[in-house]
């Protein structure tokens, strides 16, 4: 079984600098939606994330974007190298300061472009 998150974003283009430039993902698939990007698949080290614009979802499966919906997705991404993630996030607005949890993880959280909450974590 494989699970891949699809993040619904206002526009794919404004999310790419975070995922590709900052976090090191590679764009493996891009589907145009008119003169914009409607959908992409991003991959890194066996992990995969898909981004789809609200407009693309409305055309493809409108039941997934009810009128006025503000729900987004929250991701919890476990990484091997927390120091690398922290370095990649330098200068980026942090939504949840670095913390060590009672369940043995060190975590840091951001609001990624597109409105999704992303927590990066590593075992202590």
C-alpha positions in Angstrom: 0.0 0.0 0.0 1.2 3.5 -0.8 -0.4 6.7 0.5 0.4 10.1 -1.1 -1.0 13.3 0.2 -2.7 15.7 -2.4 -2.5 19.2 -1.1 -5.1 21.5 -2.6 -3.6 24.9 -3.1 -4.9 28.2 -4.6 -2.1 28.0 -7.2 0.6 25.4 -7.7 3.2 27.9 -8.9 3.4 29.8 -5.6 4.0 26.5 -3.7 6.8 25.2 -5.8 9.6 27.4 -4.4 8.9 26.0 -0.9 8.7 22.3 -1.9 11.4 22.3 -4.7 13.9 25.0 -3.8 13.6 24.8 0.0 12.7 21.2 0.8 14.6 19.6 -2.1 11.7 17.8 -3.9 11.9 17.2 -7.6 8.9 17.9 -9.9 8.3 14.6 -11.7 4.9 15.3 -13.4 3.2 18.6 -14.3 -0.3 18.9 -15.8 -1.3 22.2 -17.3 -4.6 23.9 -16.5 -5.0 26.6 -19.2 -2.0 28.9 -18.9 -1.2 27.7 -15.3 -0.1 24.5 -13.7 -3.1 22.5 -12.4 -1.4 19.5 -10.9 2.2 18.3 -10.0 3.8 15.3 -8.5 6.9 16.0 -6.4 9.3 13.4 -5.1 12.3 13.2 -2.8 14.0 10.1 -1.2 11.0 7.8 -1.8 8.5 10.4 -0.5 5.8 11.8 -2.8 3.5 14.8 -2.5 1.0 16.0 -5.1 -0.2 19.6 -5.4 -3.5 20.4 -7.2 -5.0 23.8 -7.7 -8.4 24.6 -6.4 -9.5 25.4 -10.0 -8.2 22.1 -11.2 -10.1 20.2 -8.5 -13.3 22.1 -9.2 -13.1 21.0 -12.8 -12.0 17.4 -12.1 -14.0 16.5 -8.9 -16.0 19.5 -7.7 -17.4 17.6 -4.7 -13.9 17.8 -3.1 -14.0 21.6 -3.0 -17.4 22.8 -1.7 -18.1 26.5 -2.1 -16.4 28.5 0.6 -14.3 25.6 1.8 -11.2 26.6 3.7 -10.1 23.2 4.9 -6.6 22.3 3.9 -4.4 19.3 4.7 -2.0 18.9 7.6 1.1 16.8 7.0 3.4 15.1 9.5 6.6 14.2 7.7 9.2 12.1 9.5 12.7 12.8 8.4 16.1 11.2 9.1 18.1 14.5 9.2 16.4 17.1 11.3 19.3 19.5 11.1 19.0 19.5 7.3 15.3 20.4 7.5 16.0 23.2 10.0 18.6 24.6 7.6 16.2 24.5 4.7 13.6 26.4 6.7 16.0 29.3 7.7 14.3 32.6 7.1 11.0 31.0 6.5 8.2 31.9 8.9 7.8 29.2 11.5 4.3 28.4 12.7 5.3 26.0 15.5 8.7 26.5 17.1 11.0 23.6 17.4 10.0 21.3 20.3 10.8 17.9 21.7 7.7 15.9 22.5 6.8 13.4 25.2 6.6 10.7 22.4 10.2 11.1 21.5 10.2 13.4 18.5 11.8 16.7 17.7 9.4 18.8 15.6 9.1 22.1 13.7 6.0 23.3 11.9 5.3 25.7 9.0 2.3 27.0 7.1 3.4 26.0 3.6 2.4 28.1 0.6 -1.1 27.2 -0.2 -2.3 27.2 3.4 -1.3 23.7 4.4 0.2 22.9 7.8 3.4 20.9 7.6 5.2 19.4 10.6 8.7 18.0 10.1 9.8 15.6 12.8 12.7 13.2 13.6 13.1 10.7 16.4 15.2 11.9 19.3 
